[in-house]
């Protein structure tokens, strides 16, 4: 059965690269990958890309270019993240509470159809904004308002 492998596995910082690999596909199998996340207001952001697995049934986004017809095309290992678009126009992906991570959903569908084919695999990944142990200290001194982030 196909599976999604992420590196780092469960959680990464928002500005760190995320390696995405799909294993267990058929040789040269055509699939559509879709990422989605909801911001703090409940707004849905999505991106999708069409790919073709290699002869060994593996799809490594660092080696396989996205085919035309999705949110982007070409060799873009992080394309499914930077290409996230809102469902409603003129919305922006903004993080207001940096102490909670975004929860990224990844899905692999069979084929390149619209609507997507059968769901083959799915995974979740947390994209955090603070490393473990970082303390957030509000600063209020006279007219100064700030936030100090202290490492462990």
TORMARDREN-18082 format. One record per residue: residue number from 1; x, y, z of N, C-alpha, C, O in turn. Coordinates in nm, 4 decimals, m for minus. Each point is the difference from the previous one (the first is absolute). Layout:
<rs>
    i       n_X       n_Y       n_Z      ca_X      ca_Y      ca_Z       c_X       c_Y       c_Z       o_X       o_Y       o_Z
  NUM         X         Y         Z         X         Y         Z         X         Y         Z         X         Y         Z
...
</rs>
This chain:
<rs>
    i       n_X       n_Y       n_Z      ca_X      ca_Y      ca_Z       c_X       c_Y       c_Z       o_X       o_Y       o_Z
    1    0.0841   m0.1186    0.0000   m0.0841    0.1186    0.0000    0.0881    0.1243    0.0000    0.1031    0.0016    0.0673
    2   m0.1403    0.1002   m0.1396    0.0788    0.1239   m0.0011    0.0041    0.0664    0.1375   m0.0949   m0.0095    0.0779
    3    0.2050    0.0759   m0.0501    0.0150    0.0732    0.1257    0.0817    0.1258   m0.0249    0.0808    0.0062   m0.0926
    4   m0.1036    0.0943    0.1774    0.0718    0.1272   m0.0086    0.1066    0.0008    0.1079   m0.0279   m0.0283    0.1165
    5    0.1507    0.0610   m0.1560    0.1098    0.0128    0.0962    0.0432    0.1460    0.0025    0.0298    0.0591   m0.1039
    6   m0.0268   m0.0014    0.2246    0.0394    0.1388    0.0186    0.1266    0.0063    0.0837    0.0171   m0.0782    0.0935
    7    0.0699    0.1696   m0.1263    0.1236    0.0172    0.0759    0.0226    0.1480    0.0213    0.0220    0.0704   m0.0985
    8   m0.0257   m0.0183    0.2194   m0.0236   m0.0650    0.1290   m0.1417   m0.0595    0.0074   m0.0924    0.0474   m0.0661
    9    0.0781   m0.1519    0.1479   m0.1196   m0.0831   m0.0043   m0.1286    0.0671    0.0478   m0.0938    0.0130   m0.0786
   10    0.0862    0.0294    0.2027   m0.1278    0.0451    0.0548   m0.0153    0.1515    0.0058   m0.1103    0.0523   m0.0156
   11    0.2206    0.0179    0.0381   m0.0074    0.1441    0.0200    0.1281    0.0651   m0.0505    0.1085   m0.0569    0.0120
   12   m0.1220    0.1761   m0.0683    0.1165    0.0773   m0.0425   m0.0317    0.1475    0.0166   m0.1161    0.0392    0.0120
   13    0.2205    0.0415   m0.0116   m0.0214    0.1441    0.0056   m0.0511    0.0485   m0.1346    0.0312   m0.0582   m0.1039
   14   m0.1101    0.1652    0.1062   m0.0664    0.0489   m0.1200    0.0974    0.0382   m0.1109   m0.0331   m0.0119   m0.1180
   15    0.1524    0.0574    0.1544    0.0967    0.0420   m0.1017    0.1027   m0.1076   m0.0336    0.0950    0.0277   m0.0733
   16   m0.1113   m0.1499    0.1247    0.0907   m0.1102   m0.0310   m0.0516   m0.0788   m0.1205   m0.1209   m0.0123   m0.0196
   17    0.2134   m0.0412   m0.0612   m0.0424   m0.0846   m0.1117   m0.0696   m0.1268    0.0504    0.0323   m0.0520    0.1067
   18   m0.1272    0.0043   m0.1848   m0.0718   m0.1232    0.0303    0.0159   m0.0929   m0.1194   m0.0458    0.0315   m0.1098
   19    0.1103   m0.1456    0.1305    0.0181   m0.0984   m0.1073   m0.1241   m0.0882   m0.0065   m0.0409   m0.0581    0.1005
   20   m0.0189    0.0485   m0.2194   m0.1219   m0.0789   m0.0203    0.0283   m0.1110   m0.1002    0.0466    0.0254   m0.1111
   21   m0.0752   m0.1489    0.1516    0.0186   m0.1170   m0.0849   m0.1240   m0.0875    0.0100   m0.0547   m0.0192    0.1086
   22    0.0107   m0.0335   m0.2220   m0.1110   m0.0961   m0.0014    0.0575   m0.1326   m0.0464    0.0637   m0.0078   m0.1050
   23   m0.0865   m0.0962    0.1837    0.0508   m0.1341   m0.0309   m0.1158   m0.0949   m0.0232   m0.1115    0.0240    0.0463
   24    0.1384   m0.1322   m0.1184   m0.1000   m0.1038   m0.0211   m0.0922    0.0238   m0.1174   m0.1048   m0.0640   m0.0093
   25    0.1402    0.1537   m0.0800   m0.0799    0.0230   m0.1199    0.0400   m0.0989   m0.1079    0.1027   m0.0667    0.0126
   26   m0.1810    0.0560   m0.1175    0.0355   m0.0829   m0.1139    0.1037    0.0698   m0.0861    0.0133    0.1221    0.0070
   27    0.0603   m0.1966   m0.0881    0.0971    0.0616   m0.0902   m0.0677    0.1001   m0.0939   m0.0992   m0.0327   m0.0652
   28    0.1526    0.1532    0.0587   m0.0506    0.1071   m0.0869   m0.1455    0.0395    0.0304   m0.0665    0.0603   m0.0843
   29    0.0174   m0.0939    0.2035   m0.1382    0.0324    0.0365   m0.0183    0.1508    0.0096    0.0838    0.0701    0.0566
   30   m0.1932   m0.0212   m0.1118   m0.0317    0.1422    0.0061   m0.0852    0.0273    0.1234   m0.1006   m0.0670    0.0234
   31    0.1419    0.1665    0.0553   m0.0699    0.0348    0.1233   m0.0110    0.1518    0.0120    0.0737    0.0751   m0.0640
   32   m0.1673   m0.0327    0.1476   m0.0160    0.1405    0.0345    0.0212    0.0140    0.1499   m0.0631   m0.0704    0.0789
   33    0.1518    0.1611   m0.0393    0.0225    0.0289    0.1406   m0.0692    0.1305    0.0345    0.0047    0.0967   m0.0761
   34   m0.0698   m0.0953    0.1931   m0.0684    0.1215    0.0443    0.0381    0.0293    0.1444    0.0008   m0.0894    0.0846
   35    0.0308    0.2153   m0.0576    0.0239    0.0446    0.1371   m0.1094    0.0993    0.0365   m0.0515    0.0724   m0.0851
   36    0.0174   m0.0706    0.2129   m0.0980    0.0964    0.0476    0.0262    0.0306    0.1464    0.0530   m0.0827    0.0742
   37   m0.0912    0.2028   m0.0345    0.0040    0.0381    0.1407   m0.1033    0.1078    0.0244   m0.0390    0.0729   m0.0912
   38   m0.0046   m0.0638    0.2155   m0.0939    0.1041    0.0398    0.0729    0.0983    0.0893    0.0734   m0.0395    0.0906
   39   m0.0942    0.1690   m0.1166    0.0612    0.0994    0.0873   m0.0858    0.0156    0.1251   m0.0978   m0.0724    0.0184
   40    0.1346    0.1663    0.0666   m0.0685    0.0154    0.1285   m0.1429    0.0522   m0.0132   m0.0792   m0.0122    0.0934
   41    0.0461    0.0698   m0.2081   m0.1369    0.0470   m0.0220   m0.0861   m0.1065   m0.0665   m0.1192    0.0221   m0.0216
   42    0.1773   m0.1378   m0.0111   m0.0739   m0.1079   m0.0645    0.0071    0.0027   m0.1511   m0.0617   m0.0831   m0.0667
   43    0.1370    0.1787    0.0114    0.0153    0.0109   m0.1455    0.0837   m0.1173   m0.0512    0.1047   m0.0311    0.0566
   44   m0.1511   m0.0340   m0.1640    0.0683   m0.1155   m0.0578    0.0948    0.0439   m0.1114   m0.0382    0.0755   m0.0894
   45    0.1614   m0.1235    0.0960    0.1016    0.0237   m0.1026    0.0398   m0.1344   m0.0586    0.0207   m0.0962    0.0741
   46   m0.0095    0.0883   m0.2082    0.0335   m0.1268   m0.0653    0.0973    0.0223   m0.1153    0.0076    0.1080   m0.0585
   47    0.0665   m0.2143    0.0284    0.0842   m0.0051   m0.1194   m0.0026   m0.1438   m0.0489   m0.0159   m0.0925    0.0797
   48    0.0317    0.0729   m0.2113    0.0061   m0.1354   m0.0538    0.1009   m0.0038   m0.1139    0.0285    0.1013   m0.0638
   49    0.0238   m0.2188    0.0402    0.0959   m0.0177   m0.1083   m0.0139   m0.1414   m0.0541   m0.0333   m0.0937    0.0726
   50    0.0599    0.0809   m0.2027   m0.0074   m0.1292   m0.0682    0.1406   m0.0549   m0.0181    0.0926    0.0719   m0.0376
   51   m0.0788   m0.2008    0.0652    0.1310   m0.0648   m0.0090   m0.0127   m0.1353   m0.0678   m0.1093   m0.0547   m0.0153
   52    0.2238    0.0028   m0.0247    0.0095   m0.1360   m0.0500    0.1115   m0.0688    0.0768    0.1124    0.0499    0.0057
   53   m0.1441   m0.1666    0.0544    0.0979   m0.0744    0.0790    0.1122   m0.0521   m0.0896   m0.0155   m0.0109   m0.1216
   54    0.1265   m0.0203    0.1832    0.1139   m0.0559   m0.0728   m0.0238   m0.1489   m0.0259   m0.1020   m0.0554    0.0411
   55    0.1960   m0.0082   m0.1090   m0.0139   m0.1423   m0.0357   m0.0101   m0.0909    0.1224   m0.0600   m0.1073   m0.0072
   56    0.1189    0.1501    0.1208   m0.0047   m0.0820    0.1218   m0.1241    0.0275    0.0851   m0.0135   m0.0563    0.1086
   57   m0.0780    0.1425   m0.1567   m0.1225    0.0291    0.0727    0.0158    0.1039    0.1095   m0.0892    0.0169    0.0832
   58    0.2026    0.0532   m0.0826    0.0230    0.1034    0.1004   m0.0135    0.1375   m0.0636    0.0354    0.0202   m0.1162
   59   m0.0865    0.0724    0.1932   m0.0140    0.1383   m0.0443    0.0692    0.0882    0.1025   m0.0506    0.0176    0.1108
   60    0.1644    0.0373   m0.1463    0.0760    0.0897    0.0864   m0.0107    0.1397   m0.0599    0.0477    0.0238   m0.1109
   61   m0.1094    0.0677    0.1828   m0.0231    0.1338   m0.0535    0.1297    0.0771   m0.0237   m0.0006    0.1004   m0.0711
   62    0.1112   m0.1455    0.1292    0.1294    0.0638   m0.0239    0.0602   m0.0435   m0.1340    0.0923    0.0642   m0.0502
   63   m0.1445   m0.1735   m0.0079    0.0542   m0.0516   m0.1268   m0.1008   m0.0007   m0.1141    0.0393    0.0007   m0.1167
   64   m0.1676   m0.0021    0.1482   m0.1045   m0.0106   m0.1031   m0.0676    0.1346   m0.0209   m0.0516    0.0580    0.0955
   65    0.0507   m0.0072   m0.2180   m0.0670    0.1283   m0.0249   m0.1520   m0.0161   m0.0028   m0.0528   m0.1041   m0.0391
   66   m0.0154    0.2095    0.0815   m0.1458    0.0033   m0.0096   m0.0381    0.0226   m0.1458    0.0622    0.0799   m0.0700
   67   m0.1648   m0.1510    0.0254   m0.0469    0.0115   m0.1378   m0.0965    0.1180   m0.0118   m0.0580    0.0412    0.1004
   68    0.0398    0.0135   m0.2192   m0.0944    0.1113   m0.0170   m0.1421   m0.0408    0.0399   m0.0395   m0.1157   m0.0140
   69   m0.0360    0.2140    0.0638   m0.1394   m0.0236    0.0336   m0.0341    0.0162    0.1467   m0.1169   m0.0104    0.0370
   70    0.2150    0.0356    0.0471   m0.0276    0.0196    0.1425    0.0261    0.1439    0.0403   m0.0073    0.0910   m0.0827
   71    0.0376   m0.0709    0.2101    0.0279    0.1340    0.0518    0.1342    0.0530   m0.0479    0.0234    0.1208    0.0034
   72    0.0650   m0.2094   m0.0481    0.1329    0.0359   m0.0500    0.0501   m0.1158   m0.0844   m0.0614   m0.1067   m0.0015
   73    0.1716    0.1263   m0.0683    0.0621   m0.1090   m0.0753    0.1516    0.0153    0.0079    0.0517    0.1073    0.0310
   74    0.0182   m0.2167   m0.0596    0.1455    0.0005    0.0050    0.0513   m0.0600    0.1293   m0.0776   m0.0454    0.0840
   75    0.2081    0.0458   m0.0690    0.0650   m0.0585    0.1175   m0.0060    0.0999    0.1149    0.0814    0.0920    0.0075
   76   m0.1764   m0.1103    0.0803   m0.0245    0.0888    0.1138   m0.0252   m0.0855    0.1241   m0.1155   m0.0285    0.0316
   77    0.2218   m0.0135    0.0402   m0.0188   m0.0880    0.1160   m0.0933    0.0563    0.1073   m0.0654   m0.0763    0.0710
   78    0.0587    0.2100   m0.0583   m0.0861    0.0630    0.1009   m0.1225    0.0659   m0.0641   m0.0695    0.0776    0.0656
   79    0.0429   m0.1073   m0.1914   m0.1098    0.0634   m0.0713   m0.1354   m0.0178    0.0650   m0.0820    0.0918   m0.0024
   80    0.0565   m0.2089    0.0610   m0.1295   m0.0244    0.0628   m0.0216    0.0868    0.1238   m0.1120    0.0106    0.0499
   81    0.2195    0.0514   m0.0004   m0.0126    0.0896    0.1147   m0.0075    0.1458   m0.0435   m0.0868    0.0738    0.0466
   82    0.1771   m0.0312   m0.1358   m0.0023    0.1416   m0.0387   m0.1165    0.0336   m0.0935   m0.0348    0.1171   m0.0150
   83   m0.0253   m0.2174   m0.0474   m0.1094    0.0251   m0.0952   m0.1384   m0.0018    0.0649   m0.1004    0.0109   m0.0704
   84    0.0928   m0.0244    0.2023   m0.1301   m0.0017    0.0675   m0.0785    0.1272   m0.0313    0.0505    0.1109    0.0172
   85   m0.1735   m0.1280   m0.0630   m0.0865    0.1125   m0.0366   m0.1311   m0.0084    0.0779   m0.0482   m0.1096    0.0284
   86   m0.0097    0.2245    0.0062   m0.1273   m0.0014    0.0732   m0.1155   m0.0418   m0.0905    0.0046    0.0199   m0.1214
   87   m0.1071   m0.0772    0.1812   m0.1203   m0.0355   m0.0747   m0.0770    0.1265   m0.0387   m0.0608    0.0053   m0.1069
   88    0.0630    0.0961    0.1931   m0.0643    0.1283   m0.0285    0.1080    0.0978   m0.0450    0.1093    0.0026    0.0566
   89   m0.1395    0.0770   m0.1572    0.0993    0.0943   m0.0511    0.0318    0.1090    0.1022   m0.0800    0.0313    0.0881
   90    0.1980    0.0242   m0.1031    0.0495    0.1115    0.0808    0.0223   m0.0345    0.1466    0.0004    0.0894    0.0846
   91    0.0179   m0.2163   m0.0531    0.0342   m0.0417    0.1369    0.1499   m0.0254    0.0059    0.0612   m0.0360   m0.1006
   92   m0.0027    0.0545    0.2172    0.1431   m0.0243    0.0184    0.0212   m0.0995    0.1128   m0.0763   m0.0048    0.0965
   93    0.1803   m0.0733   m0.1108    0.0378   m0.0949    0.1041    0.0846    0.0759    0.1023    0.1167    0.0310   m0.0239
   94   m0.1781   m0.0023    0.1375    0.0665    0.0771    0.1050   m0.0084   m0.0795    0.1290   m0.1053   m0.0543    0.0337
   95    0.2153    0.0476    0.0378    0.0028   m0.0695    0.1291   m0.0036    0.1037    0.1108    0.0912    0.0820    0.0115
   96   m0.1959   m0.0849    0.0702   m0.0139    0.0968    0.1072    0.0556   m0.0532    0.1322    0.0618    0.0754    0.0752
   97   m0.0827   m0.2023   m0.0462    0.0486   m0.0604    0.1240    0.1153   m0.0950   m0.0337   m0.0227   m0.1137   m0.0414
   98    0.1461    0.1609    0.0593    0.1164   m0.0803   m0.0384    0.0264   m0.1156    0.0954    0.0886   m0.0816   m0.0253
   99   m0.1639    0.0733    0.1345    0.0215   m0.1089    0.0950   m0.0697   m0.1287   m0.0417    0.0289   m0.1063    0.0549
  100   m0.1209    0.1143   m0.1516   m0.0663   m0.1209   m0.0499    0.0419   m0.0224   m0.1455    0.0117    0.0960   m0.0762
  101    0.0109   m0.2209    0.0372    0.0439   m0.0281   m0.1376   m0.1166   m0.0056   m0.0983   m0.1157   m0.0154    0.0393
  102    0.1482    0.0281   m0.1669   m0.0956   m0.0303   m0.1059   m0.0007   m0.1514   m0.0179    0.1045   m0.0638    0.0123
  103   m0.2200    0.0058   m0.0410   m0.0095   m0.1430   m0.0274   m0.0195   m0.0180   m0.1501   m0.1048    0.0337   m0.0551
  104    0.2072   m0.0869   m0.0091    0.0004   m0.0189   m0.1449   m0.0520   m0.1399   m0.0328    0.0460   m0.0989    0.0571
  105   m0.1422    0.0911   m0.1493   m0.0546   m0.1279   m0.0462    0.0590   m0.0292   m0.1376   m0.0006    0.0869   m0.0872
  106    0.0514   m0.2081    0.0671    0.0496   m0.0420   m0.1307   m0.0796   m0.1206   m0.0450   m0.0242   m0.0925    0.0777
  107   m0.0171    0.0940   m0.2056   m0.0790   m0.1097   m0.0556    0.0556   m0.0377   m0.1369    0.0456    0.0854   m0.0760
  108   m0.0503   m0.2159    0.0463    0.0423   m0.0518   m0.1303   m0.1217   m0.0649   m0.0650   m0.0634   m0.0882    0.0579
  109    0.0315    0.1338   m0.1809   m0.1137   m0.0529   m0.0745    0.0494   m0.0691   m0.1265    0.1021    0.0382   m0.0571
  110   m0.1748   m0.1391    0.0146    0.0335   m0.0720   m0.1222   m0.0374    0.0841   m0.1215   m0.1097    0.0556   m0.0060
  111    0.2001   m0.0465   m0.0900   m0.0275    0.0670   m0.1264    0.0076    0.1509    0.0070    0.0362    0.0590    0.1018
  112   m0.0724    0.0019   m0.2157    0.0057    0.1457   m0.0135   m0.1367    0.0604   m0.0270   m0.0081    0.1103   m0.0542
  113   m0.0979   m0.1780    0.0898   m0.1334    0.0456   m0.0349   m0.0519    0.1139    0.0851    0.0547    0.0322    0.1055
  114   m0.1627    0.0281   m0.1548   m0.0749    0.1017    0.0733   m0.1442   m0.0462    0.0077   m0.0652   m0.0011   m0.1044
  115    0.0111   m0.0359    0.2149    0.0594   m0.0004    0.1328    0.1058   m0.1098    0.0146    0.0086   m0.0899   m0.0836
  116    0.0720    0.0976    0.1909    0.1072   m0.0989    0.0176   m0.0545   m0.1426    0.0106   m0.1153   m0.0222    0.0371
  117    0.2013   m0.0727   m0.0704   m0.0370   m0.1414    0.0063   m0.0007   m0.0513    0.1429   m0.0149    0.0761    0.0956
  118    0.0313   m0.2062   m0.0836   m0.0047   m0.0678    0.1298    0.1124    0.0489    0.0909    0.1130    0.0188   m0.0450
  119   m0.1444    0.0019    0.1734    0.0994    0.0391    0.0997    0.0898   m0.1202    0.0286   m0.0481   m0.1049    0.0427
  120    0.1796    0.1203   m0.0662    0.0952   m0.1092    0.0192    0.0716    0.0069    0.1340    0.0264   m0.1033    0.0616
  121    0.0053    0.2244   m0.0159    0.0733    0.0166    0.1263   m0.0236    0.1407    0.0522   m0.0315    0.0917   m0.0759
  122    0.0472   m0.0763    0.2064   m0.0095    0.1325    0.0594    0.0883    0.0075    0.1234    0.0318   m0.1017    0.0617
  123    0.0072    0.2235   m0.0267    0.0862    0.0225    0.1161   m0.0255    0.1400    0.0533   m0.0542    0.0860   m0.0695
  124    0.0944   m0.0650    0.1943   m0.0075    0.1314    0.0626    0.1386    0.0394    0.0476    0.0817   m0.0850    0.0352
  125   m0.0566    0.2148   m0.0346    0.1301    0.0506    0.0437   m0.0199    0.1348    0.0671   m0.0721    0.0854   m0.0516
  126    0.1356   m0.0660    0.1659   m0.0088    0.1279    0.0702    0.1129    0.0913   m0.0459    0.1161   m0.0405   m0.0054
  127   m0.1520    0.1646   m0.0277    0.0973    0.1028   m0.0382   m0.0005    0.1045    0.1117   m0.0883    0.0856    0.0062
  128    0.1889   m0.0941    0.0822    0.0070    0.0845    0.1193    0.0785    0.1284   m0.0283    0.0736    0.0095   m0.0982
  129   m0.0910    0.0874    0.1856    0.0684    0.1279   m0.0118    0.1017    0.0220    0.1110    0.0846    0.0887   m0.0105
  130   m0.0918   m0.1690    0.1174    0.0939    0.0097    0.1113    0.0615   m0.1365    0.0267   m0.0695   m0.1016   m0.0011
  131    0.2001    0.0997    0.0250    0.0652   m0.1246    0.0428   m0.0458   m0.0360    0.1401   m0.0458    0.0861    0.0751
  132    0.0580   m0.2132   m0.0401   m0.0324   m0.0442    0.1353    0.0876    0.0747    0.0997    0.1199    0.0175   m0.0213
  133   m0.1812    0.0255    0.1291    0.0745    0.0656    0.1068    0.0120    0.1512   m0.0134    0.0458    0.0658    0.0934
  134   m0.0854   m0.0090   m0.2063    0.0074    0.1448   m0.0176   m0.1113    0.0640    0.0832   m0.1160   m0.0410   m0.0057
  135    0.1551    0.1435    0.0836   m0.0979    0.0713    0.0814   m0.0394    0.1301   m0.0683    0.0835    0.0693   m0.0581
  136   m0.2113   m0.0377    0.0660   m0.0543    0.1237   m0.0560   m0.0314    0.0933    0.1163   m0.0822   m0.0318    0.0859
  137    0.1491    0.1485   m0.0839   m0.0159    0.0947    0.1102   m0.0518    0.1328   m0.0551    0.0702    0.0661   m0.0765
  138   m0.1933   m0.0254    0.1145   m0.0489    0.1311   m0.0432    0.0785    0.1106    0.0710    0.0299   m0.0108    0.1189
  139    0.0030    0.1168   m0.1925    0.0753    0.1127    0.0548   m0.0876    0.1241   m0.0080   m0.0495    0.0355   m0.1070
  140    0.0307    0.0299    0.2205   m0.0762    0.1257    0.0063    0.0795    0.0949    0.0894    0.0051   m0.0164    0.1219
  141    0.0551    0.1133   m0.1837    0.0826    0.0971    0.0720   m0.0289    0.1378   m0.0575    0.0437    0.0321   m0.1105
  142   m0.1170    0.0489    0.1850   m0.0382    0.1309   m0.0522   m0.0874   m0.0164   m0.1230   m0.1041   m0.0655    0.0046
  143    0.1478    0.1264   m0.1158   m0.0759   m0.0124   m0.1249    0.0449   m0.1195   m0.0836   m0.0552   m0.0235   m0.1074
  144    0.1521   m0.0506    0.1534    0.0529   m0.1145   m0.0768   m0.0867   m0.1228    0.0243   m0.0280   m0.0367    0.1141
  145   m0.0135   m0.0255   m0.2230   m0.0736   m0.1265    0.0031    0.0738   m0.0958   m0.0919    0.0196    0.0284   m0.1182
  146    0.0215   m0.1430    0.1739    0.0785   m0.0944   m0.0792   m0.0176   m0.1403    0.0580   m0.0656   m0.0194    0.1023
  147    0.1250   m0.0757   m0.1694    0.0039   m0.1372    0.0473    0.1429   m0.0488   m0.0101    0.0640    0.0121   m0.1045
  148   m0.0145   m0.0676    0.2145    0.1358   m0.0527    0.0038   m0.0080   m0.1521   m0.0027   m0.0716   m0.0605    0.0798
  149    0.1449   m0.0009   m0.1716    0.0059   m0.1449   m0.0087    0.1354   m0.0455    0.0514    0.1029    0.0331   m0.0589
  150   m0.1018   m0.1087    0.1682    0.1240   m0.0438    0.0644    0.0250   m0.1477   m0.0271   m0.0873   m0.0831    0.0251
  151    0.2055    0.0493   m0.0761    0.0317   m0.1422   m0.0213    0.0168   m0.0709    0.1343    0.0189    0.0651    0.1027
  152   m0.0258   m0.1977   m0.1033    0.0138   m0.0747    0.1260    0.1350    0.0238    0.0663    0.0271   m0.0555    0.1065
</rs>
